[in-house]
Amino acid sequence: MTGTPAIDIAGAEGRLRGHILETPLLEWPQAGIWLKCENEQLTGSFKIRGALNKVLGLPPEALARGLVAASAGNHGIGVALAATVAHTSATVVVPANVVERKRRTLEALGAEVVLAAGDFAVAEREGYALAAARGAVWVSPYNDAEVIAGQGTLGWELARQMRGARLPDGAEVYVPVSGGGLLAGVGLGLRLAGRPVRLFGVQTESAPYFHRYLHGGDPASVVEQPTLADGLAGAVEAGSITWEMVRSLADDVLLVREAEIGQALLRVHRETGMFIEPSAAVAVAACLVGKGRQRIAILSGGNADPGLLSRLGGA
């Protein structure tokens, strides 16, 4: 990964200790797969790992300027909680179609919520400009070495749990992909722990940016379609450090259809009782059709719209 910054996962592990939960790795016997349940993390998603690692590593003079982030919800929630822990302020720019539950959570955590005039790509541009105008610290959801290191603690933790569960080397790990920070972090964490796996990113066909890139196409040519997986929507920064990290770490990035996302979400709820986000369900959908002897899906979050189950016909 020439040209990319060092990713200090061991440092992040120490910094986050006592601030986050070790989430369970559960066997799902009916499906014959395993689930890494970041939906049970403090904020309902993995995003607190990267956001908190970034913020806790900032010097006092940077914290005094406040934080700005753009988010479909979960990253912003992580930044808002991190701001509380670090005694600073947070402003989160969200897409116009943000899930109401996530917006209310941001407000409850004390964040200033700014509604963008469009989708996540617009929110990201507006957030970056706002941070520059205010002189605040911009907390990217993926294009940041400290954020990726925080996500890497999930891979480190998973490697430890795989040993405890006696899962073999060569297991398949399926990770939802948006900006690539989680996939890069998990891959680096597993590698650091000496745990060889087959690593697959998963995207919806509606927003296939990394899939297009890894399969020889131009991600700028993607015409995004509406998706259940709101947390995976939006283009990736052209110069993001995650592009080459994902290329070097992932065996492939797979695509799932919108119908498969809903079906996977409903099956998880029906058979495990967990209500996960569609963005997490993409990993389950791909994992269910995988062919490996041992398969693990990263459940990236559980902050779903409460009315989603009934709209999908599951309640």
HELIX and SHEET records of a PDB file:
HELIX    1   1 ILE A    9  LEU A   16  1                                   8    
HELIX    2   2 GLU A   38  GLU A   40  5                                   3    
HELIX    3   3 LYS A   47  LEU A   56  1                                  10    
HELIX    4   4 PRO A   60  LEU A   63  1                                   4    
HELIX    5   5 ASN A   74  ALA A   86  1                                  13    
HELIX    6   6 GLU A  100  ALA A  108  1                                   9    
HELIX    7   7 PHE A  120  ARG A  134  1                                  15    
HELIX    8   8 ALA A  145  GLY A  164  1                                  20    
HELIX    9   9 GLY A  181  LEU A  192  1                                  12    
HELIX   10  10 TYR A  209  LEU A  214  1                                   6    
HELIX   11  11 PRO A  219  SER A  221  5                                   3    
HELIX   12  12 ASP A  230  LEU A  232  5                                   3    
HELIX   13  13 THR A  242  LEU A  249  1                                   8    
HELIX   14  14 GLU A  258  THR A  272  1                                  15    
HELIX   15  15 PRO A  278  LEU A  288  1                                  11    
HELIX   16  16 LEU A  308  ARG A  311  1                                   4    
SHEET    1   A 6 LEU A  25  TRP A  28  0                                        
SHEET    2   A 6 ILE A  33  CYS A  37 -1                                        
SHEET    3   A 6 ARG A 295  LEU A 299  1                                        
SHEET    4   A 6 GLU A 172  PRO A 176  1                                        
SHEET    5   A 6 ARG A 198  THR A 204  1                                        
SHEET    6   A 6 ASP A 252  VAL A 256  1                                        
SHEET    1   B 4 GLU A 112  LEU A 115  0                                        
SHEET    2   B 4 ALA A  90  VAL A  94  1                                        
SHEET    3   B 4 LEU A  67  ALA A  70  1                                        
SHEET    4   B 4 VAL A 137  TRP A 138  1                                        
END                                                                             
